[in-house]
């Protein structure tokens, strides 16, 4: 009995099928074949069949041999789809891997490299609604057709920062090349976390409805039938799209950095949404066969385990009352900006007393339901000004919990900073265990912390990325945010920094000569873009696709129109960030919780003259000064004087930085004090010692018996009266302290 499988274009070449897998000989011969010709053809057919049988037997023997080898290998732990049936047991018309008649598969000769080749100046921001989400919701007071879905803080579905961070975007000057790209990427849009208050609020609303304790009417009448059906923690469809789209975007921008003859390593965490985010990104960048290009390393994420991509789990004080200042400030602000909304909605609740917390949870459900279902009835309950207030409440949370207003902000992010530092230097992470929150085992093995990749891809969480910004010392984001009113303008806008699927990108750029600080028109000739000098490396930071001007936070980088910083300067800045983070004290110190607004960035070294030690016991003002240094809110990160001995009246938790001013101090009693005080760090401070930096470094390395020289950054606070210009330049003292 003959049957045809299908009439698809592919199947018209298959002939008829008799159920046995063989075509009928009758179907191959014309009906009018002469007898003699038929006999010759039959003889030839028998010969063909004989050779076919021999060939088939040989193929069968080869298959059995391969099967035996594979089976033997599987005994030693090797696995195969052939053995385990994931593909071999699937009929060919259900196969999804291109194996049979794949057609042409030629790819382009080169990969895209828009980050390097694009010469178009960044256009003015124009709003377009997120797709496929319904964001064209009429909002009272929204007179400029602004998008409330771009003011949802960390709950905003991804959008490129529409306003930037204060500098223009420039293409690379002629002859410059991008050598490396380091990406730190947030996961995509998700359901609420298990700790979110919206599920408790939903249970309360459903209980009020079922018991009749609340009589919903007017704007809240939809609550009569509303049910809370959101999931928890994992990505929603929009989140999957965000990461896939981001992978495609980064392929177009940096595809040429991938060496197709290599397999790179990318890192994420073990949490489901983190793992899936990384996988969707890889699929967008490399395609569905991304596992051929990338080894994905999921680092375990849970309480007590070191993980630089979720650093708060290894920082006790980041998870307890000591880091609650941001949440406290946010709640205080909610009572201010939601007062009118709460009174307005209370009119539609019957006897139930609608609260400020209810209003805030209602606002929070708007972005969650929108990314989960495409639309939410909660969104149009609030005015545009109230949505701006919602955004500011999240800014307060992040700044006080993970940023420069947090006692643990730098400490949580310092692990990733030191990993980045090690990658730029081309060596494995080499700090002792416990110095930061990195997974020391993984970071000290080349197999799990590879060096010299052109692409580094890491995936993390919003608050962790925010703490990384803080640990980098990007003081452009150190706004002191009041909890009584919105600060306008401000740099701290979480919607622009860590929305869902946020991206922090560090580019390492090789230029043939120093690039002019004031960039000319991109159309100018090559010589117009450069100053005299030799080859120069630069770093360029973008956040949500807009340049962060490094000179705003690091004066040493200079005021550049492109926001770049030369690599030598940048590396000296990185040298000092670990000290400023105060990881051990910040994360595990037993200190009193600090009210919101009293924590500022601890990034100064106090210069304590020997005369202050002499007069301390007899001077009440000096005594009160030393007492103030015991508070974690102090901006002082360490102390120094003109000598190698530690002032005994200063608090012991602050690191002491003895000053080496002359080569004579590299031996004898003072050198013994230095060796007992610090861990192989060269202090850049010096006073009237006319030694070149290279000579000082060489003397230091010789005295220490070799090893790496670390030069802490930061400024010195103290009297400036006796400083020479040379000394000021050496310590990079900026402004009056």
C-alpha positions as CSV (number, residue, x, y, z in Angstrom):
1,X,0.0,0.0,0.0
2,X,1.5,3.3,-1.1
3,X,1.1,6.6,0.8
4,X,2.6,10.0,0.5
5,X,3.9,11.8,3.6
6,X,3.3,15.3,2.5
7,X,3.2,17.6,-0.4
8,X,5.7,20.1,0.9
9,X,8.4,21.3,-1.5
10,X,11.0,19.3,0.4
11,X,8.9,16.1,0.1
12,X,8.3,16.1,-3.6
13,X,11.8,14.6,-4.1
14,X,11.2,11.7,-1.7
15,X,9.1,9.5,-4.1
16,X,6.4,7.2,-2.9
17,X,6.7,5.4,0.3
18,X,5.5,1.8,1.0
19,X,5.9,1.9,4.8
20,X,9.2,-0.2,4.8
21,X,11.5,2.7,4.0
22,X,12.2,1.5,0.4
23,X,11.0,2.9,-2.9
24,X,9.2,0.4,-5.2
25,X,11.2,-0.8,-8.2
26,X,8.0,-0.6,-10.3
27,X,7.7,3.0,-9.5
28,X,11.2,3.6,-11.0
29,X,10.6,1.8,-14.4
30,X,8.5,3.3,-17.1
31,X,5.3,1.3,-17.9
32,X,6.3,0.9,-21.6
33,X,9.8,-0.6,-21.0
34,X,10.7,-3.2,-23.7
35,X,11.3,-6.8,-22.4
36,X,15.0,-7.0,-23.4
37,X,15.8,-3.7,-21.9
38,X,13.9,-4.7,-18.9
39,X,16.0,-7.9,-18.6
40,X,19.3,-5.9,-18.9
41,X,18.1,-3.5,-16.4
42,X,17.0,-6.2,-14.0
43,X,20.6,-7.8,-14.3
44,X,22.1,-4.4,-13.7
45,X,19.8,-3.9,-10.8
46,X,20.9,-7.2,-9.2
47,X,24.5,-6.1,-9.5
48,X,23.7,-2.7,-8.0
49,X,21.8,-4.4,-5.2
50,X,24.8,-6.7,-4.5
51,X,27.1,-3.8,-4.2
52,X,24.5,-2.0,-2.1
53,X,24.4,-4.9,0.2
54,X,28.2,-5.0,0.6
55,X,28.3,-1.3,1.1
56,X,25.4,-1.4,3.6
57,X,27.2,-4.2,5.5
58,X,30.3,-2.1,5.7
59,X,28.4,0.9,6.9
60,X,26.6,-1.2,9.5
61,X,29.9,-2.6,10.7
62,X,31.3,1.0,11.0
63,X,28.2,2.1,12.9
64,X,28.5,-0.8,15.3
65,X,32.2,0.0,15.8
66,X,31.4,3.7,16.6
67,X,28.6,2.6,18.9
68,X,31.0,0.3,20.8
69,X,33.6,3.1,21.1
70,X,30.9,5.6,22.3
71,X,29.6,3.0,24.8
72,X,33.1,2.5,26.1
73,X,33.7,6.2,26.5
74,X,30.4,6.5,28.3
75,X,31.7,4.1,30.9
76,X,34.2,6.8,31.8
77,X,31.5,9.5,32.1
78,X,31.3,10.8,28.5
79,X,27.7,11.4,27.3
80,X,26.2,11.6,23.9
81,X,22.9,12.4,22.4
82,X,23.4,9.4,20.2
83,X,23.5,7.1,23.2
84,X,20.9,8.8,25.3
85,X,18.3,9.2,22.6
86,X,17.6,12.9,22.8
87,X,17.9,13.1,19.0
88,X,18.4,9.5,17.7
89,X,14.9,8.5,18.8
90,X,13.2,11.5,17.2
91,X,11.9,11.0,13.6
92,X,13.6,13.1,11.0
93,X,10.6,15.3,10.5
94,X,10.8,16.4,14.2
95,X,14.6,17.1,14.1
96,X,15.4,20.7,15.0
97,X,19.2,20.5,14.5
98,X,20.3,21.2,11.0
99,X,21.7,17.9,9.8
100,X,20.0,16.8,6.6
101,X,19.9,19.1,3.5
102,X,20.6,22.2,5.5
103,X,21.0,24.4,2.4
104,X,23.6,27.1,2.1
105,X,25.1,28.1,5.4
106,X,27.7,30.8,4.5
107,X,27.9,33.6,7.1
108,X,29.4,37.0,6.7
109,X,33.2,37.3,6.3
110,X,33.4,39.6,9.3
111,X,31.2,40.2,12.4
112,X,29.6,43.6,13.1
113,X,31.5,46.2,15.1
114,X,29.2,49.2,15.4
115,X,30.7,50.3,18.7
116,X,33.9,51.0,16.7
117,X,32.6,51.7,13.1
118,X,29.5,53.8,13.8
119,X,30.0,57.5,12.9
120,X,26.5,58.7,13.6
121,X,26.2,61.1,16.5
122,X,23.7,60.0,19.1
123,X,20.3,61.4,18.1
124,X,17.9,63.3,20.3
125,X,15.7,61.0,22.4
126,X,12.3,60.3,21.0
127,X,9.7,58.4,22.9
128,X,8.1,55.2,21.5
129,X,6.0,52.9,23.6
130,X,7.5,49.6,24.8
131,X,6.4,46.7,22.7
132,X,4.5,44.4,23.2
133,X,3.4,46.1,26.4
134,X,0.5,48.5,26.5
135,X,2.1,51.7,27.8
136,X,-0.2,54.3,26.2
137,X,-2.1,54.8,29.4
138,X,-3.7,58.3,29.9
139,X,-2.2,59.7,33.1
140,X,-3.6,62.8,34.8
141,X,-1.1,65.7,34.7
142,X,1.0,64.2,31.9
143,X,1.0,67.2,29.7
144,X,4.2,66.4,27.8
145,X,3.2,62.9,26.7
146,X,5.9,61.6,29.0
147,X,6.2,57.9,29.6
148,X,5.4,56.8,33.2
149,X,6.9,53.4,32.4
150,X,10.3,55.1,32.3
151,X,10.0,56.4,35.9
152,X,9.5,53.1,37.7
153,X,13.0,52.9,39.0
154,X,14.4,49.4,39.0
155,X,11.0,48.1,37.9
156,X,11.2,50.0,34.6
157,X,11.2,47.7,31.6
158,X,14.5,48.4,29.8
159,X,15.0,51.6,27.8
160,X,18.1,53.5,26.8
161,X,18.8,56.5,29.0
162,X,17.1,59.3,27.2
163,X,19.0,62.2,28.7
164,X,22.5,61.0,29.3
165,X,25.0,61.8,32.1
166,X,26.3,65.1,31.0
167,X,28.5,64.5,28.0
168,X,27.9,63.9,24.3
169,X,28.5,60.6,22.5
170,X,31.4,60.4,20.1
171,X,32.5,57.8,17.6
172,X,36.0,56.5,17.8
173,X,38.6,58.8,16.2
174,X,40.3,57.5,13.1
175,X,42.8,54.9,13.8
176,X,41.5,54.0,17.3
177,X,40.4,50.5,18.1
178,X,38.4,48.8,20.8
179,X,40.5,46.1,22.4
180,X,38.2,44.8,25.1
181,X,34.6,45.0,26.3
182,X,33.6,44.2,29.9
183,X,29.9,43.9,30.4
184,X,28.0,43.8,33.7
185,X,24.3,43.1,32.9
186,X,21.2,43.0,35.0
187,X,18.6,40.3,34.6
188,X,15.4,41.0,32.7
189,X,11.9,41.9,33.8
190,X,10.6,39.5,36.4
191,X,7.8,38.7,38.8
192,X,8.0,40.2,42.3
193,X,10.4,38.6,44.7
194,X,9.2,36.6,47.6
195,X,10.1,39.4,49.9
196,X,7.9,41.9,48.0
197,X,5.0,43.4,50.0
198,X,2.7,43.3,47.0
199,X,1.6,39.7,47.6
200,X,0.7,40.5,51.2
201,X,-1.2,43.6,50.0
202,X,-3.0,41.5,47.4
203,X,-4.1,38.9,50.0
204,X,-5.4,41.8,52.1
205,X,-7.4,43.2,49.2
206,X,-8.9,39.8,48.4
207,X,-9.8,39.3,52.1
208,X,-11.4,42.7,52.3
209,X,-13.4,41.9,49.2
210,X,-14.6,38.5,50.3
211,X,-15.6,39.6,53.8
212,X,-17.3,42.8,52.6
213,X,-15.1,44.9,54.9
214,X,-14.4,47.1,51.9
215,X,-16.9,48.4,49.4
216,X,-15.0,49.1,46.3
217,X,-16.5,51.8,44.0
218,X,-15.5,54.4,41.5
219,X,-11.8,54.2,40.4
220,X,-11.4,51.0,42.6
221,X,-14.5,49.2,41.4
222,X,-12.3,46.8,39.4
223,X,-11.2,45.3,42.7
224,X,-14.5,43.5,43.1
225,X,-13.3,40.9,40.5
226,X,-9.5,41.4,40.7
227,X,-7.3,38.5,41.6
228,X,-3.5,38.4,42.3
229,X,-2.1,35.8,39.9
230,X,1.5,36.9,39.6
231,X,4.4,34.4,39.9
232,X,7.5,35.0,41.9
233,X,11.2,35.6,41.1
234,X,11.5,34.2,37.6
235,X,11.6,36.1,34.3
236,X,8.5,37.1,32.5
237,X,8.2,37.0,28.7
238,X,9.3,40.6,28.5
239,X,12.4,39.8,30.5
240,X,13.3,37.1,28.1
241,X,12.9,39.4,25.2
242,X,15.0,42.1,26.9
243,X,18.0,39.8,27.3
244,X,17.7,38.3,23.8
245,X,17.4,41.8,22.3
246,X,20.4,42.9,24.3
247,X,22.4,40.0,23.0
248,X,21.6,41.0,19.5
249,X,22.5,44.6,20.3
250,X,25.8,43.7,21.7
251,X,26.6,41.4,18.8
252,X,26.1,44.3,16.4
253,X,28.2,46.5,18.6
254,X,31.0,44.1,19.6
255,X,30.7,41.0,17.4
256,X,34.1,41.4,15.9
257,X,35.8,41.2,19.3
258,X,34.8,37.5,19.5
259,X,37.6,35.2,18.2
260,X,35.7,32.5,16.5
261,X,38.5,30.0,17.1
262,X,38.1,30.3,20.9
263,X,35.4,29.5,23.5
264,X,35.0,32.3,26.1
265,X,33.8,32.0,29.7
266,X,30.8,34.1,30.9
267,X,29.6,34.3,34.5
268,X,26.2,34.5,36.1
269,X,24.7,33.2,39.3
270,X,22.7,30.0,40.1
271,X,19.4,31.9,40.6
272,X,16.9,30.9,37.9
273,X,16.3,34.3,36.5
274,X,20.0,35.0,36.4
275,X,20.8,31.8,34.6
276,X,18.0,32.2,32.1
277,X,19.0,35.9,31.5
278,X,22.5,34.9,30.6
279,X,21.2,32.1,28.3
280,X,18.8,34.4,26.4
281,X,21.6,37.0,26.0
282,X,23.9,34.3,24.6
283,X,21.2,33.2,22.2
284,X,20.8,36.7,21.0
285,X,24.5,37.2,20.6
286,X,25.7,33.9,19.3
287,X,22.5,32.1,18.2
288,X,20.8,29.0,19.6
289,X,24.1,27.0,19.4
290,X,25.8,29.5,21.8
291,X,27.1,26.7,23.9
292,X,29.7,26.1,21.2
293,X,31.0,29.6,21.8
294,X,30.6,30.2,25.5
295,X,31.1,28.2,28.7
296,X,28.6,29.6,31.2
297,X,29.7,29.6,34.8
298,X,26.8,29.9,37.4
299,X,28.3,30.9,40.7
300,X,26.2,29.7,43.7
301,X,24.0,32.5,45.1
302,X,22.8,32.2,48.7
303,X,23.3,33.5,52.2
304,X,26.9,33.3,53.4
305,X,28.5,32.3,50.1
306,X,31.0,34.6,48.4
307,X,29.9,35.8,45.1
308,X,30.9,39.2,43.6
309,X,27.7,39.1,41.4
310,X,25.5,39.0,44.5
311,X,27.9,40.6,47.0
312,X,25.3,41.4,49.7
313,X,25.0,37.7,50.6
314,X,28.6,37.8,51.9
315,X,28.1,41.1,53.8
316,X,26.2,40.7,57.0
317,X,25.6,44.4,57.6
318,X,24.1,44.8,54.1
319,X,21.3,42.5,55.2
320,X,20.5,43.8,58.7
321,X,19.3,47.0,60.4
322,X,22.6,48.8,59.7
323,X,21.7,49.2,56.0
324,X,18.0,50.2,56.3
325,X,18.6,53.9,56.0
326,X,17.4,54.0,52.4
327,X,14.2,52.1,53.2
328,X,13.5,54.4,56.1
329,X,13.9,57.5,54.0
330,X,11.7,56.0,51.3
331,X,8.9,55.4,53.8
332,X,9.2,58.9,55.1
333,X,8.9,60.3,51.5
334,X,5.9,58.1,50.7
335,X,4.0,59.8,53.5
336,X,4.7,63.1,51.8
337,X,4.1,62.5,48.1
338,X,1.2,60.0,48.5
339,X,-0.9,62.0,51.0
340,X,-3.2,63.3,48.3
341,X,-3.5,60.0,46.5
342,X,-4.3,58.2,49.7
343,X,-7.1,60.6,50.5
344,X,-8.4,60.4,47.0
345,X,-8.6,56.6,46.9
346,X,-10.0,56.4,50.4
347,X,-13.3,57.8,48.9
348,X,-13.7,54.5,47.0
349,X,-13.2,52.0,49.8
350,X,-16.3,52.2,51.9
351,X,-15.6,51.7,55.6
352,X,-12.0,50.5,55.0
353,X,-9.3,53.0,55.9
354,X,-7.0,53.0,52.8
355,X,-3.4,53.7,53.9
356,X,-0.3,55.2,52.4
357,X,1.2,51.7,52.3
358,X,-1.8,50.6,50.3
359,X,-1.2,53.4,47.8
360,X,2.5,52.5,47.5
361,X,1.7,48.8,46.9
362,X,-0.9,49.8,44.4
363,X,1.7,51.8,42.5
364,X,4.2,48.9,42.7
365,X,1.7,46.5,41.1
366,X,1.5,48.7,38.0
367,X,5.0,47.9,36.6
368,X,4.8,44.3,37.8
369,X,1.4,43.5,36.1
370,X,2.5,45.5,33.0
371,X,5.6,43.4,32.4
372,X,3.7,40.2,33.3
373,X,0.4,40.7,31.4
374,X,1.0,43.7,29.2
375,X,-1.4,46.0,31.0
376,X,-2.5,46.9,34.5
377,X,-5.5,48.7,36.0
378,X,-3.4,50.1,38.8
379,X,-1.4,52.5,36.6
380,X,-4.0,55.3,35.9
381,X,-4.9,55.6,39.6
382,X,-2.1,58.1,40.1
383,X,-1.1,61.4,38.6
384,X,2.1,62.0,36.7
385,X,3.6,63.9,39.6
386,X,2.8,61.0,41.9
387,X,4.7,58.7,39.5
388,X,7.7,61.0,39.7
389,X,7.4,60.7,43.5
390,X,7.4,56.9,43.1
391,X,10.6,57.1,41.1
392,X,12.2,59.3,43.8
393,X,11.2,56.8,46.5
394,X,13.3,54.2,44.7
395,X,16.2,56.6,44.3
396,X,16.1,57.0,48.1
397,X,16.1,53.2,48.7
398,X,19.1,52.6,46.4
399,X,21.2,55.5,47.5
400,X,20.6,54.7,51.2
401,X,20.8,51.0,50.9
402,X,23.5,50.4,48.2
403,X,25.0,53.7,47.2
404,X,27.1,56.4,48.7
405,X,24.5,56.9,51.5
406,X,25.0,53.4,52.7
407,X,27.6,52.2,55.2
408,X,28.0,49.0,53.1
409,X,27.6,50.4,49.6
410,X,31.3,50.3,48.6
411,X,31.9,47.0,50.4
412,X,29.2,45.1,48.6
413,X,30.5,46.1,45.1
414,X,34.3,46.0,45.8
415,X,34.6,42.3,44.9
416,X,33.7,42.9,41.2
417,X,35.8,46.0,41.1
418,X,38.9,44.0,42.2
419,X,38.1,41.3,39.6
420,X,37.9,44.0,36.9
421,X,41.2,45.4,38.2
422,X,42.9,42.0,38.0
423,X,41.5,41.4,34.4
424,X,42.9,44.7,33.3
425,X,46.3,43.9,34.8
426,X,46.2,40.4,33.2
427,X,46.6,38.3,36.3
428,X,44.4,36.1,38.5
429,X,42.7,37.6,41.5
430,X,45.5,37.7,44.1
431,X,44.0,39.3,47.2
432,X,43.9,37.1,50.3
433,X,40.7,35.2,51.2
434,X,38.2,37.5,53.0
435,X,39.6,40.7,51.5
436,X,36.5,41.1,49.4
437,X,33.3,39.0,48.7
438,X,34.6,37.2,45.6
439,X,34.6,33.4,45.3
440,X,38.3,33.0,46.0
441,X,38.4,29.4,44.7
442,X,37.0,30.3,41.3
443,X,38.9,33.5,40.9
444,X,42.3,32.0,41.5
445,X,42.0,29.3,38.8
446,X,42.6,30.1,35.1
447,X,39.9,27.7,34.1
448,X,37.2,29.6,36.0
449,X,38.7,33.1,35.9
450,X,40.3,33.3,32.4
451,X,42.4,36.2,31.3
452,X,43.0,38.0,28.0
453,X,39.5,37.6,26.7
454,X,38.3,40.4,24.4
455,X,34.8,40.0,25.7
456,X,33.9,39.6,29.4
457,X,30.2,38.9,30.1
458,X,28.9,39.0,33.7
459,X,25.3,39.0,34.9
460,X,24.2,40.5,38.2
461,X,21.4,42.1,40.2
462,X,20.3,45.8,40.4
463,X,21.4,46.6,43.9
464,X,24.7,44.8,43.3
465,X,25.4,46.8,40.1
466,X,24.5,50.0,42.0
467,X,27.0,49.0,44.7
468,X,29.6,48.3,42.0
469,X,29.1,51.9,40.8
470,X,29.7,53.0,44.4
471,X,32.8,50.9,44.9
472,X,34.2,52.3,41.7
473,X,34.0,55.7,43.5
474,X,31.9,57.3,40.8
475,X,31.0,60.2,43.0
476,X,28.9,61.7,40.2
477,X,26.2,59.5,41.7
478,X,26.8,60.7,45.3
479,X,23.8,63.0,45.5
480,X,22.6,63.7,49.0
481,X,18.9,63.1,48.5
482,X,16.5,64.7,51.0
483,X,13.5,62.7,52.2
484,X,11.2,65.7,52.3
485,X,11.1,66.8,48.7
486,X,12.4,65.7,45.3
487,X,15.9,66.9,44.5
488,X,15.9,68.4,41.0
489,X,18.0,68.1,39.0
490,X,19.9,65.0,40.3
491,X,22.3,62.4,38.9
492,X,20.8,59.6,41.0
493,X,17.9,58.3,38.9
494,X,17.6,54.6,39.2
495,X,15.4,54.4,36.2
496,X,18.4,55.5,34.1
497,X,21.0,53.5,36.0
498,X,19.6,50.0,36.8
499,X,16.2,49.4,35.1
500,X,15.5,45.8,34.2
501,X,18.2,44.5,31.8
502,X,20.5,47.4,32.7
503,X,23.9,47.3,31.1
504,X,27.2,48.6,32.4
505,X,29.9,48.5,29.7
506,X,33.6,49.2,30.1
507,X,35.5,49.6,26.8
508,X,39.3,49.4,26.6
509,X,40.4,51.6,23.6
510,X,43.8,51.6,21.9
511,X,44.6,54.9,20.3
512,X,47.8,55.6,18.1
513,X,48.3,58.9,19.9
514,X,46.8,60.9,22.8
515,X,43.2,61.8,21.9
516,X,42.3,65.4,22.3
517,X,40.3,66.2,25.4
518,X,38.1,68.5,23.4
519,X,36.9,66.3,20.6
520,X,36.6,68.0,17.2
521,X,33.9,67.5,14.7
522,X,33.9,63.7,13.8
523,X,34.2,64.7,10.1
524,X,37.7,66.3,10.7
525,X,40.8,64.6,9.4
526,X,42.7,62.1,11.6
527,X,45.4,64.6,12.7
528,X,42.7,66.9,14.1
529,X,41.7,64.3,16.7
530,X,45.1,63.7,18.3
531,X,47.7,65.5,20.3
532,X,51.4,64.7,19.9
533,X,52.7,61.6,21.7
534,X,52.8,57.9,21.6
535,X,50.2,55.1,21.6
536,X,47.7,55.6,24.5
537,X,45.1,53.4,26.1
538,X,41.8,54.7,27.4
539,X,38.7,53.4,29.2
540,X,35.2,54.4,28.3
541,X,32.2,53.6,30.5
542,X,28.6,53.5,29.4
543,X,25.5,52.9,31.5
544,X,22.2,52.1,29.8
545,X,23.9,53.0,26.5
546,X,25.0,56.5,27.6
547,X,28.6,57.6,28.5
548,X,29.4,58.2,32.1
549,X,32.0,61.0,32.2
550,X,34.8,59.6,34.3
551,X,36.3,63.1,34.9
552,X,33.3,64.0,36.9
553,X,34.2,61.5,39.5
554,X,38.0,61.3,39.0
555,X,39.5,64.8,38.6
556,X,42.7,63.1,37.6
557,X,41.1,62.0,34.3
558,X,40.6,65.6,33.3
559,X,37.5,67.2,31.8
560,X,37.1,65.4,28.5
561,X,34.2,66.0,26.2
562,X,34.1,62.2,25.5
563,X,34.2,61.2,29.1
564,X,37.2,58.9,28.7
565,X,40.1,58.4,31.0
566,X,43.6,57.3,30.1
567,X,44.5,53.9,31.3
568,X,47.5,54.8,33.4
569,X,45.5,57.3,35.4
570,X,42.6,54.9,35.7
571,X,44.8,52.1,37.0
572,X,46.2,54.4,39.7
573,X,42.7,55.2,40.8
574,X,41.7,51.5,40.9
575,X,44.7,50.9,43.2
576,X,43.1,52.8,46.0
577,X,39.5,51.6,45.9
578,X,40.0,48.5,48.1
579,X,41.2,50.6,51.0
580,X,38.3,53.0,50.6
581,X,35.7,50.2,50.7
582,X,36.7,49.1,54.3
583,X,35.2,45.7,53.5
584,X,35.8,44.0,56.8
585,X,34.6,46.9,59.0
586,X,31.6,47.8,56.8
587,X,30.3,44.3,56.4
588,X,31.1,42.8,59.8
589,X,31.8,45.7,62.2
590,X,29.7,46.0,65.3
591,X,28.6,49.6,64.9
592,X,25.4,51.6,65.7
593,X,22.9,52.0,62.8
594,X,23.4,55.3,61.2
595,X,20.3,57.5,60.4
596,X,19.7,58.2,56.8
597,X,21.6,61.2,55.6
598,X,24.5,60.9,58.0
599,X,26.4,58.4,55.8
600,X,28.7,60.0,53.2
601,X,31.4,58.5,51.1
602,X,34.4,57.5,53.3
603,X,37.2,58.3,50.8
604,X,39.7,60.7,52.6
605,X,43.0,60.1,54.4
606,X,43.4,62.4,57.4
607,X,46.8,64.0,57.8
608,X,47.5,64.1,61.5
609,X,50.5,66.3,62.3
610,X,52.8,65.2,65.2
611,X,51.9,68.5,67.0
612,X,48.3,67.3,67.2
613,X,49.5,64.3,69.0
614,X,51.6,66.4,71.3
615,X,48.7,68.7,72.2
616,X,45.8,66.2,72.2
617,X,45.4,65.5,75.9
618,X,45.3,69.2,76.7
619,X,43.0,70.3,73.9
620,X,39.2,69.5,74.1
621,X,38.6,70.3,70.5
622,X,41.2,67.8,69.4
623,X,39.7,65.2,71.8
624,X,36.2,65.7,70.2
625,X,37.8,65.4,66.7
626,X,39.3,62.0,67.5
627,X,36.0,60.9,69.1
628,X,34.1,61.7,65.9
629,X,36.4,59.4,63.9
630,X,34.9,56.4,65.6
631,X,31.6,56.9,63.8
632,X,31.1,54.9,60.6
633,X,29.6,58.0,59.0
634,X,33.0,59.7,59.1
635,X,34.4,60.5,55.6
636,X,37.8,59.5,56.8
637,X,39.0,56.2,55.4
638,X,42.5,56.1,56.8
639,X,45.1,58.3,58.6
640,X,48.6,59.3,58.0
641,X,51.3,61.6,59.4
642,X,54.8,62.8,58.5
643,X,56.3,59.8,60.1
644,X,56.2,56.0,60.4
645,X,54.7,55.8,63.9
646,X,51.0,55.6,64.4
647,X,49.3,58.4,66.5
648,X,48.2,56.5,69.6
649,X,45.1,58.7,70.2
650,X,43.4,57.9,66.9
651,X,40.9,55.1,66.6
652,X,42.4,51.7,65.9
653,X,39.8,50.6,63.2
654,X,41.1,53.2,60.8
655,X,44.1,52.0,58.7
656,X,47.3,53.9,59.3
657,X,49.4,54.9,56.4
658,X,52.9,55.8,57.4
659,X,54.6,58.3,55.2
660,X,58.0,57.6,53.5
661,X,59.6,60.8,52.5
662,X,63.2,59.9,52.0
663,X,65.2,56.8,51.0
664,X,66.7,56.8,54.5
665,X,63.3,55.7,55.9
666,X,63.5,52.5,53.9
667,X,65.7,51.0,56.5
668,X,66.2,51.1,60.3
669,X,63.6,51.6,63.0
670,X,61.2,53.6,60.8
671,X,61.3,50.9,58.1
672,X,60.5,48.3,60.7
673,X,57.4,50.3,61.7
674,X,56.3,50.5,58.1
675,X,56.7,46.7,57.5
676,X,54.5,46.0,60.6
677,X,51.8,48.5,59.6
678,X,50.9,48.1,55.9
679,X,50.6,45.3,53.4
680,X,53.0,46.1,50.5
681,X,51.4,49.4,49.5
682,X,53.3,52.3,48.3
683,X,52.0,55.6,49.7
684,X,52.0,58.3,47.1
685,X,52.1,61.0,49.7
686,X,55.5,62.7,50.1
687,X,56.7,66.0,51.2
688,X,59.6,68.0,49.7
689,X,61.4,64.9,48.6
690,X,62.6,65.5,45.1
691,X,62.3,61.9,43.8
692,X,60.7,60.9,40.6
693,X,57.8,58.5,40.8
694,X,59.6,55.7,39.0
695,X,62.6,56.1,41.4
696,X,60.3,55.9,44.4
697,X,58.5,52.8,43.0
698,X,61.9,51.1,42.3
699,X,63.2,51.9,45.9
700,X,59.9,50.6,47.4
701,X,59.9,47.4,45.4
702,X,63.6,46.7,46.3
703,X,62.9,47.3,50.0
704,X,59.9,45.0,49.9
705,X,61.8,42.3,48.1
706,X,59.9,42.6,44.8
707,X,56.2,42.0,44.2
708,X,53.4,44.2,42.9
709,X,53.2,47.8,43.8
710,X,49.8,49.1,44.7
711,X,49.3,52.9,44.8
712,X,46.1,53.9,46.7
713,X,44.1,56.7,45.2
714,X,42.0,59.3,47.0
715,X,43.0,62.6,48.6
716,X,44.6,63.6,51.8
717,X,42.7,65.9,54.2
718,X,44.7,68.2,56.3
719,X,46.6,71.5,56.5
720,X,48.0,72.7,53.2
721,X,50.2,75.5,54.5
722,X,53.5,73.7,54.3
723,X,53.0,71.9,51.0
724,X,55.0,72.6,47.9
725,X,53.5,72.5,44.5
726,X,55.4,69.3,43.8
727,X,54.0,67.7,46.9
728,X,50.5,68.7,46.0
729,X,50.8,67.2,42.6
730,X,52.2,64.0,44.0
731,X,49.3,63.4,46.4
732,X,46.8,64.8,43.8
733,X,45.2,67.1,46.5
734,X,42.0,68.6,45.1
735,X,40.3,71.5,46.8
736,X,40.3,72.7,50.4
737,X,39.7,70.0,53.0
